[in-house]
Amino acid sequence: MGTPIVSSYKRLLENVTNIIDVSGYRNDYIAKKLGLKPQNFSVKKQRGNWTPDELERLLNVVDNEDVENYLMLEHMRDAKDDETISYDEYKEIVNKWK
Protein backbone atom coordinates (compact mmCIF):
# COMPACT_ATOMS: atom_id res chain seq x y z
CA MET A 1 0.00 0.00 0.00
CA GLY A 2 2.70 2.52 0.96
CA THR A 3 5.12 1.64 -1.81
CA PRO A 4 3.68 3.97 -4.50
CA ILE A 5 3.56 6.81 -2.00
CA VAL A 6 7.15 6.28 -0.92
CA SER A 7 8.26 5.93 -4.55
CA SER A 8 6.53 9.20 -5.45
CA TYR A 9 8.15 10.97 -2.51
CA LYS A 10 11.60 9.66 -3.45
CA ARG A 11 11.06 10.73 -7.06
CA LEU A 12 10.03 14.18 -5.87
CA LEU A 13 13.19 14.48 -3.76
CA GLU A 14 15.30 13.41 -6.73
CA ASN A 15 13.76 16.16 -8.84
CA VAL A 16 13.81 19.09 -6.40
CA THR A 17 16.73 20.78 -8.15
CA ASN A 18 15.00 20.45 -11.53
CA ILE A 19 11.75 21.78 -10.06
CA ILE A 20 13.58 24.81 -8.66
CA ASP A 21 15.26 25.44 -12.02
CA VAL A 22 12.01 25.01 -13.97
CA SER A 23 10.19 27.43 -11.65
CA GLY A 24 12.27 30.33 -12.95
CA TYR A 25 12.65 31.82 -9.48
CA ARG A 26 16.06 32.91 -8.30
CA ASN A 27 17.67 30.98 -5.48
CA ASP A 28 17.93 34.07 -3.26
CA TYR A 29 14.19 34.76 -3.68
CA ILE A 30 13.27 31.18 -2.74
CA ALA A 31 15.70 31.21 0.19
CA LYS A 32 14.13 34.41 1.53
CA LYS A 33 10.62 32.96 1.20
CA LEU A 34 11.73 29.85 3.08
CA GLY A 35 13.46 31.90 5.79
CA LEU A 36 16.89 30.53 4.90
CA LYS A 37 20.15 32.28 4.21
CA PRO A 38 21.06 32.00 0.52
CA GLN A 39 24.17 30.00 1.41
CA ASN A 40 22.14 27.49 3.46
CA PHE A 41 19.60 27.20 0.66
CA SER A 42 22.38 26.54 -1.84
CA VAL A 43 23.79 23.75 0.33
CA LYS A 44 20.34 22.17 0.77
CA LYS A 45 19.75 22.38 -2.96
CA GLN A 46 23.09 20.69 -3.64
CA ARG A 47 22.76 17.96 -1.04
CA GLY A 48 19.02 17.42 -1.38
CA ASN A 49 18.58 17.02 2.37
CA TRP A 50 15.10 18.54 2.62
CA THR A 51 12.79 17.70 5.48
CA PRO A 52 9.19 16.92 4.50
CA ASP A 53 8.07 20.29 5.91
CA GLU A 54 10.78 22.18 4.01
CA LEU A 55 9.88 20.35 0.82
CA GLU A 56 6.23 21.26 1.24
CA ARG A 57 7.05 24.94 1.84
CA LEU A 58 9.44 24.93 -1.12
CA LEU A 59 6.80 23.49 -3.44
CA ASN A 60 4.32 26.12 -2.28
CA VAL A 61 6.83 28.88 -3.05
CA VAL A 62 7.73 27.66 -6.54
CA ASP A 63 4.20 26.63 -7.53
CA ASN A 64 3.50 27.99 -11.01
CA GLU A 65 2.34 26.72 -14.39
CA ASP A 66 5.83 25.72 -15.53
CA VAL A 67 6.34 23.59 -12.43
CA GLU A 68 2.90 22.01 -12.82
CA ASN A 69 3.69 21.15 -16.45
CA TYR A 70 7.04 19.66 -15.44
CA LEU A 71 5.45 17.55 -12.69
CA MET A 72 2.71 16.37 -15.06
CA LEU A 73 5.32 15.38 -17.64
CA GLU A 74 7.27 13.42 -15.01
CA HIS A 75 4.07 11.74 -13.87
CA MET A 76 3.25 10.77 -17.45
CA ARG A 77 6.75 9.37 -17.94
CA ASP A 78 6.38 7.30 -14.77
CA ALA A 79 2.98 6.00 -15.85
CA LYS A 80 3.87 5.19 -19.46
CA ASP A 81 4.11 1.46 -18.75
CA ASP A 82 1.02 1.30 -16.54
CA GLU A 83 -1.84 -0.85 -17.70
CA THR A 84 -4.70 1.12 -19.22
CA ILE A 85 -8.17 0.36 -20.50
CA SER A 86 -10.13 1.74 -23.41
CA TYR A 87 -13.05 4.09 -22.99
CA ASP A 88 -15.43 1.31 -24.06
CA GLU A 89 -14.02 -0.99 -21.37
CA TYR A 90 -14.43 1.80 -18.85
CA LYS A 91 -18.08 2.30 -19.85
CA GLU A 92 -18.73 -1.43 -19.42
CA ILE A 93 -17.31 -1.34 -15.90
CA VAL A 94 -19.31 1.73 -14.95
CA ASN A 95 -22.51 0.27 -16.38
CA LYS A 96 -22.04 -2.86 -14.24
CA TRP A 97 -22.11 -0.64 -11.14
CA LYS A 98 -25.53 0.73 -12.02
C-alpha positions in Angstrom: 0.0 0.0 0.0 2.7 2.5 1.0 5.1 1.6 -1.8 3.7 4.0 -4.5 3.6 6.8 -2.0 7.1 6.3 -0.9 8.3 5.9 -4.5 6.5 9.2 -5.4 8.1 11.0 -2.5 11.6 9.7 -3.4 11.1 10.7 -7.1 10.0 14.2 -5.9 13.2 14.5 -3.8 15.3 13.4 -6.7 13.8 16.2 -8.8 13.8 19.1 -6.4 16.7 20.8 -8.2 15.0 20.5 -11.5 11.8 21.8 -10.1 13.6 24.8 -8.7 15.3 25.4 -12.0 12.0 25.0 -14.0 10.2 27.4 -11.6 12.3 30.3 -12.9 12.6 31.8 -9.5 16.1 32.9 -8.3 17.7 31.0 -5.5 17.9 34.1 -3.3 14.2 34.8 -3.7 13.3 31.2 -2.7 15.7 31.2 0.2 14.1 34.4 1.5 10.6 33.0 1.2 11.7 29.8 3.1 13.5 31.9 5.8 16.9 30.5 4.9 20.1 32.3 4.2 21.1 32.0 0.5 24.2 30.0 1.4 22.1 27.5 3.5 19.6 27.2 0.7 22.4 26.5 -1.8 23.8 23.8 0.3 20.3 22.2 0.8 19.8 22.4 -3.0 23.1 20.7 -3.6 22.8 18.0 -1.0 19.0 17.4 -1.4 18.6 17.0 2.4 15.1 18.5 2.6 12.8 17.7 5.5 9.2 16.9 4.5 8.1 20.3 5.9 10.8 22.2 4.0 9.9 20.4 0.8 6.2 21.3 1.2 7.0 24.9 1.8 9.4 24.9 -1.1 6.8 23.5 -3.4 4.3 26.1 -2.3 6.8 28.9 -3.1 7.7 27.7 -6.5 4.2 26.6 -7.5 3.5 28.0 -11.0 2.3 26.7 -14.4 5.8 25.7 -15.5 6.3 23.6 -12.4 2.9 22.0 -12.8 3.7 21.2 -16.4 7.0 19.7 -15.4 5.5 17.6 -12.7 2.7 16.4 -15.1 5.3 15.4 -17.6 7.3 13.4 -15.0 4.1 11.7 -13.9 3.3 10.8 -17.5 6.7 9.4 -17.9 6.4 7.3 -14.8 3.0 6.0 -15.8 3.9 5.2 -19.5 4.1 1.5 -18.8 1.0 1.3 -16.5 -1.8 -0.8 -17.7 -4.7 1.1 -19.2 -8.2 0.4 -20.5 -10.1 1.7 -23.4 -13.1 4.1 -23.0 -15.4 1.3 -24.1 -14.0 -1.0 -21.4 -14.4 1.8 -18.8 -18.1 2.3 -19.9 -18.7 -1.4 -19.4 -17.3 -1.3 -15.9 -19.3 1.7 -14.9 -22.5 0.3 -16.4 -22.0 -2.9 -14.2 -22.1 -0.6 -11.1 -25.5 0.7 -12.0 
